[in-house]
């Protein structure tokens, strides 16, 4: 019998339709790694991108040249541009403003590798730290109020280049999805006096059947009302509303957690396309007692159709407890090569 499940934060309903379930190996996975003959993100091609905003590079090396480890550049085709004023105005009932913001690309390695799991833990630490650096810098701009860090891997997830990279879009308004999360979290906080995500963490640790990975500082689990098969969230166990407040030891623990979770998803589901998104507090707020930053990872295994678009419901054919059990049993071994880790899927199924 299908379940109707309510997301406790935003109140969104999800249909967990186990009767429509497939084993993970039976999902139709679109190719995520196309053949490529030229890559503008590889070392030696620095002149093929806009000039760098920041780079972690070898001491003495020159900007926009070789010998970098992580490099941030403006998006060549930006959704928003940093120049100009907001110039808010109305046309009758319609509100408008200029498309002011920032759109940056974080090139995560000079080597041509294609996934987060292909990075060493040290490399991923630097990627996660440059996220923090860019948010800290951009929040100084009083025109801008929200920074969304996200990653698209594979054509089915919206990636146009396969070289592993992330993006940062900073907007002069808080996106509606984040506003709904914040409103739902505040409503719970005002009623219970607690952060709803902190309560979720305690519940998942007590129940255990939706946990994918549990580390000293972070928990990864498939949420109770998962919208998508194998959707996985990563949350810091210690309450924090803003990603940019993360400390060095937190980055190290997060790098370990994120790298292993991505590798498990890739091994279990035969290298699917996926997105991950960091949800964090707005720039114009201090530490918030009701909001908890987190990462949402969403493999591209199903597509919304008429019912989803018409109702706002999602239909997920894989119960989150079974997805988490399958991912837990995936063994990940990075010892042979950082670019070609050995991965073995467990015997459990859904």
C-alpha positions as CSV (number, residue, x, y, z in Angstrom):
1,X,0.0,0.0,0.0
2,X,1.5,3.4,-0.9
3,X,2.2,6.0,1.9
4,X,1.4,9.6,1.9
5,X,4.1,11.4,3.9
6,X,4.3,15.0,5.0
7,X,7.6,16.8,5.0
8,X,7.8,18.2,8.6
9,X,9.6,21.4,7.5
10,X,7.7,22.8,4.6
11,X,4.5,20.8,4.8
12,X,5.0,19.3,1.3
13,X,3.3,15.9,0.8
14,X,5.1,13.0,-0.9
15,X,3.7,9.7,-2.2
16,X,6.0,6.8,-1.4
17,X,4.7,4.3,-3.9
18,X,6.5,1.1,-3.0
19,X,4.3,-0.9,-5.4
20,X,6.0,1.0,-8.3
21,X,9.5,0.3,-6.9
22,X,12.4,-1.1,-8.9
23,X,15.6,-2.4,-7.8
24,X,18.4,0.2,-8.0
25,X,20.0,-1.6,-10.9
26,X,16.8,-1.4,-12.9
27,X,16.6,2.4,-13.0
28,X,17.1,3.8,-16.5
29,X,20.3,5.9,-15.9
30,X,21.1,8.5,-18.6
31,X,24.8,8.7,-19.5
32,X,26.5,11.1,-17.1
33,X,30.0,11.1,-18.7
34,X,30.1,12.1,-22.3
35,X,33.2,11.7,-24.5
36,X,35.1,15.0,-24.7
37,X,38.0,16.2,-26.7
38,X,38.6,19.7,-25.2
39,X,38.0,21.0,-21.7
40,X,38.3,24.7,-20.8
41,X,38.6,23.7,-17.1
42,X,41.8,21.7,-17.3
43,X,45.1,23.1,-16.3
44,X,46.8,24.8,-19.2
45,X,43.5,26.2,-20.5
46,X,43.2,29.1,-18.1
47,X,42.9,31.6,-21.0
48,X,39.7,29.8,-22.1
49,X,37.8,31.0,-19.0
50,X,37.1,34.5,-17.6
51,X,39.8,35.8,-15.3
52,X,39.9,34.1,-11.9
53,X,38.3,35.7,-8.8
54,X,40.3,33.6,-6.4
55,X,42.5,30.5,-6.6
56,X,44.4,28.3,-4.2
57,X,47.7,27.9,-6.0
58,X,51.4,27.1,-5.6
59,X,53.2,30.0,-3.9
60,X,54.9,32.2,-6.5
61,X,52.6,31.0,-9.4
62,X,50.8,33.7,-11.4
63,X,47.1,34.4,-11.5
64,X,45.3,32.9,-14.5
65,X,48.3,30.5,-15.1
66,X,49.1,27.0,-14.1
67,X,50.0,25.5,-10.7
68,X,46.5,26.0,-9.1
69,X,44.6,23.5,-7.0
70,X,41.1,25.1,-6.9
71,X,40.1,28.0,-9.1
72,X,37.0,30.3,-9.0
73,X,36.0,32.2,-12.2
74,X,32.9,34.2,-13.3
75,X,30.4,32.1,-15.2
76,X,30.9,32.8,-18.9
77,X,27.1,32.9,-19.4
78,X,25.9,34.3,-16.1
79,X,22.3,34.1,-14.9
80,X,22.9,37.4,-13.0
81,X,25.6,40.1,-13.2
82,X,27.3,41.9,-10.4
83,X,27.4,45.3,-12.1
84,X,24.5,47.8,-11.6
85,X,21.8,48.7,-9.2
86,X,18.7,46.8,-8.2
87,X,16.4,49.6,-9.5
88,X,13.2,48.0,-8.0
89,X,10.0,49.1,-9.7
90,X,6.4,48.1,-10.3
91,X,4.3,47.8,-13.4
92,X,0.8,47.7,-12.1
93,X,0.5,44.5,-10.0
94,X,3.9,43.2,-11.3
95,X,7.2,43.7,-9.4
96,X,10.6,43.9,-11.2
97,X,14.2,44.7,-10.5
98,X,17.5,44.6,-12.4
99,X,19.2,41.2,-12.7
100,X,22.0,42.1,-10.2
101,X,23.8,39.2,-8.5
102,X,26.8,37.0,-9.0
103,X,27.3,33.7,-10.8
104,X,30.6,31.9,-10.3
105,X,32.1,28.6,-11.2
106,X,34.3,26.7,-8.7
107,X,36.7,24.5,-10.7
108,X,37.6,21.9,-8.2
109,X,40.8,20.4,-9.6
110,X,43.2,21.1,-12.5
111,X,43.0,17.4,-13.4
112,X,40.2,16.1,-15.7
113,X,38.1,14.1,-13.3
114,X,34.4,14.0,-13.2
115,X,33.0,13.5,-9.8
116,X,33.3,14.6,-6.2
117,X,34.3,11.0,-5.3
118,X,37.3,11.3,-7.7
119,X,38.9,14.0,-5.5
120,X,41.2,13.2,-2.6
121,X,39.9,14.1,0.8
122,X,42.4,17.0,0.9
123,X,41.2,18.3,-2.4
124,X,37.6,18.2,-1.3
125,X,38.5,20.0,1.9
126,X,39.8,22.9,-0.2
127,X,36.7,22.9,-2.4
128,X,34.5,23.1,0.7
129,X,36.7,25.9,2.2
130,X,36.5,28.0,-1.0
131,X,32.7,27.7,-0.8
132,X,33.0,29.3,2.6
133,X,35.5,32.0,1.4
134,X,33.2,33.1,-1.4
135,X,30.1,33.3,0.8
136,X,32.1,35.4,3.4
137,X,33.3,37.7,0.7
138,X,30.0,38.2,-1.2
139,X,27.9,38.8,1.9
140,X,29.8,42.1,2.3
141,X,27.8,43.4,-0.7
142,X,24.6,44.9,0.7
143,X,22.7,44.5,-2.5
144,X,22.9,40.7,-2.2
145,X,21.1,38.5,0.4
146,X,21.4,34.9,-0.5
147,X,24.2,32.6,-1.8
148,X,23.2,29.2,-3.4
149,X,26.0,26.7,-3.9
150,X,25.1,23.8,-6.1
151,X,26.6,21.1,-8.2
152,X,25.3,19.5,-11.4
153,X,26.9,16.2,-12.5
154,X,25.8,14.6,-15.8
155,X,23.7,15.9,-18.7
156,X,20.5,14.6,-17.0
157,X,21.3,16.8,-14.0
158,X,21.9,19.9,-16.1
159,X,25.7,19.8,-16.5
160,X,27.2,21.1,-19.8
161,X,30.8,20.3,-18.9
162,X,31.9,17.0,-17.3
163,X,35.1,18.3,-15.5
164,X,34.1,18.4,-11.8
165,X,32.9,21.8,-10.8
166,X,30.4,23.6,-8.6
167,X,28.5,26.9,-9.1
168,X,27.5,29.7,-6.8
169,X,24.6,32.0,-7.7
170,X,24.1,35.0,-5.3
171,X,20.7,36.7,-5.5
172,X,19.2,40.0,-4.1
173,X,16.2,38.0,-2.8
174,X,15.8,34.8,-0.7
175,X,14.7,32.0,-3.1
176,X,11.1,30.7,-2.5
177,X,12.3,27.2,-1.5
178,X,14.6,28.6,1.2
179,X,11.8,31.0,2.4
180,X,9.4,28.1,2.8
181,X,12.1,26.1,4.7
182,X,12.8,29.0,7.0
183,X,9.1,29.7,7.6
184,X,8.3,26.1,8.4
185,X,11.3,25.9,10.7
186,X,10.4,29.1,12.5
187,X,6.8,27.9,13.0
188,X,8.1,24.7,14.7
189,X,10.6,26.7,16.7
190,X,8.0,29.1,18.0
191,X,5.7,26.3,19.0
192,X,8.3,23.8,20.4
193,X,11.3,26.1,21.2
194,X,13.6,23.8,19.3
195,X,15.2,23.5,15.8
196,X,13.2,21.0,13.7
197,X,16.4,19.7,12.0
198,X,18.0,19.1,15.4
199,X,14.9,17.0,16.3
200,X,15.1,15.2,12.9
201,X,18.7,14.3,13.6
202,X,17.8,12.9,17.0
203,X,15.0,11.0,15.6
204,X,17.0,9.5,12.8
205,X,19.8,8.5,15.2
206,X,17.2,6.8,17.4
207,X,15.4,4.9,14.6
208,X,18.6,4.3,12.5
209,X,16.8,2.7,9.5
210,X,17.1,5.8,7.3
211,X,20.8,6.6,8.1
212,X,23.3,6.3,5.4
213,X,26.4,7.4,7.3
214,X,27.1,8.7,10.8
215,X,30.3,10.5,11.6
216,X,31.4,12.5,14.7
217,X,30.2,15.8,13.2
218,X,27.7,14.9,10.5
219,X,24.8,12.6,9.7
220,X,23.7,11.5,6.3
221,X,20.2,10.0,5.9
222,X,17.4,9.5,3.4
223,X,14.7,11.9,4.6
224,X,11.3,10.5,5.8
225,X,9.4,12.3,3.0
226,X,12.0,11.8,0.3
227,X,10.9,13.4,-3.0
228,X,13.3,11.3,-5.2
229,X,14.7,7.8,-5.1
230,X,17.9,7.8,-3.0
231,X,17.6,11.4,-2.1
232,X,20.1,11.9,0.8
233,X,20.7,14.8,3.2
234,X,23.8,15.7,5.1
235,X,23.4,17.8,8.2
236,X,25.9,19.0,10.9
237,X,25.0,17.5,14.2
238,X,25.9,20.7,16.0
239,X,23.3,23.4,15.3
240,X,24.4,26.0,12.8
241,X,22.3,28.1,10.4
242,X,25.1,29.5,8.1
243,X,27.5,27.3,6.1
244,X,30.1,30.1,6.1
245,X,30.5,29.7,9.8
246,X,32.0,26.2,9.4
247,X,35.4,25.6,11.0
248,X,38.5,23.7,9.6
249,X,37.7,20.6,11.6
250,X,34.2,20.7,10.3
251,X,35.3,20.9,6.7
252,X,37.5,17.8,7.2
253,X,34.6,15.8,8.6
254,X,32.2,17.1,5.9
255,X,34.7,16.2,3.2
256,X,35.0,12.7,4.4
257,X,31.2,12.3,4.7
258,X,30.3,13.9,1.4
259,X,33.0,12.0,-0.5
260,X,31.8,8.6,0.8
261,X,28.1,9.3,0.3
262,X,28.6,10.3,-3.3
263,X,30.8,7.3,-3.9
264,X,28.1,5.0,-2.4
265,X,25.4,6.6,-4.6
266,X,27.6,6.2,-7.7
267,X,28.4,2.6,-6.9
268,X,24.9,1.6,-6.0
269,X,23.2,3.2,-9.0
270,X,25.9,2.8,-11.8
271,X,27.2,6.4,-11.9
272,X,24.0,8.3,-12.1
273,X,23.7,12.0,-12.9
274,X,23.0,13.9,-9.7
275,X,22.7,17.4,-8.1
276,X,23.7,18.6,-4.7
277,X,22.6,21.8,-3.1
278,X,23.7,23.6,0.0
279,X,20.8,25.3,1.9
280,X,22.2,28.0,4.2
281,X,20.9,31.0,6.0
282,X,20.6,34.4,4.2
283,X,23.4,36.9,4.3
284,X,21.3,39.6,6.2
285,X,20.7,37.4,9.2
286,X,22.8,36.5,12.2
287,X,22.9,33.0,13.6
288,X,19.4,31.6,13.6
289,X,18.1,29.3,16.3
290,X,15.4,27.9,14.1
291,X,17.3,27.2,10.8
292,X,19.9,24.5,10.2
293,X,22.1,24.5,7.1
294,X,22.3,21.2,5.2
295,X,23.3,19.6,1.9
296,X,20.6,17.9,-0.3
297,X,21.9,15.2,-2.8
298,X,19.4,14.2,-5.5
299,X,20.2,11.5,-8.1
300,X,18.5,12.0,-11.4
301,X,16.5,8.7,-11.6
302,X,12.9,9.8,-12.2
303,X,11.3,12.8,-13.9
304,X,8.3,14.9,-12.8
305,X,5.3,14.4,-15.1
306,X,1.7,15.7,-15.3
307,X,0.6,14.7,-11.8
308,X,3.7,16.2,-10.1
309,X,3.4,19.5,-12.0
310,X,-0.3,19.7,-11.4
311,X,-0.3,19.0,-7.7
312,X,3.1,19.7,-6.2
313,X,3.2,16.1,-5.0
314,X,6.2,14.0,-5.8
315,X,5.9,10.2,-6.4
316,X,8.9,8.3,-5.1
317,X,8.9,4.5,-5.8
318,X,11.7,3.7,-3.3
319,X,11.0,3.9,0.4
320,X,13.7,5.9,2.1
321,X,14.5,3.2,4.7
322,X,15.2,0.7,1.9
323,X,17.2,3.2,-0.1
324,X,19.3,4.0,3.0
325,X,19.8,0.2,3.8
326,X,21.0,-0.3,0.2
327,X,23.5,2.6,0.4
328,X,24.8,1.5,3.9
329,X,25.8,-1.8,2.4
330,X,27.9,-0.3,-0.4
331,X,31.6,-0.6,0.5
332,X,33.9,2.1,-0.7
333,X,37.6,1.7,-1.0
334,X,39.7,4.7,-2.2
335,X,43.1,3.1,-1.6
336,X,44.0,1.9,-5.1
337,X,43.7,5.2,-6.9
338,X,42.1,8.5,-6.0
339,X,40.9,8.8,-9.6
340,X,39.6,5.2,-9.8
341,X,38.4,4.1,-6.4
342,X,37.4,0.5,-6.0
343,X,33.7,0.2,-5.0
344,X,31.7,-2.9,-4.2
345,X,27.9,-2.8,-3.9
346,X,26.4,-4.8,-1.0
347,X,24.0,-7.6,-1.5
348,X,20.9,-5.8,-0.1
349,X,18.2,-4.7,-2.4
350,X,15.0,-2.8,-2.6
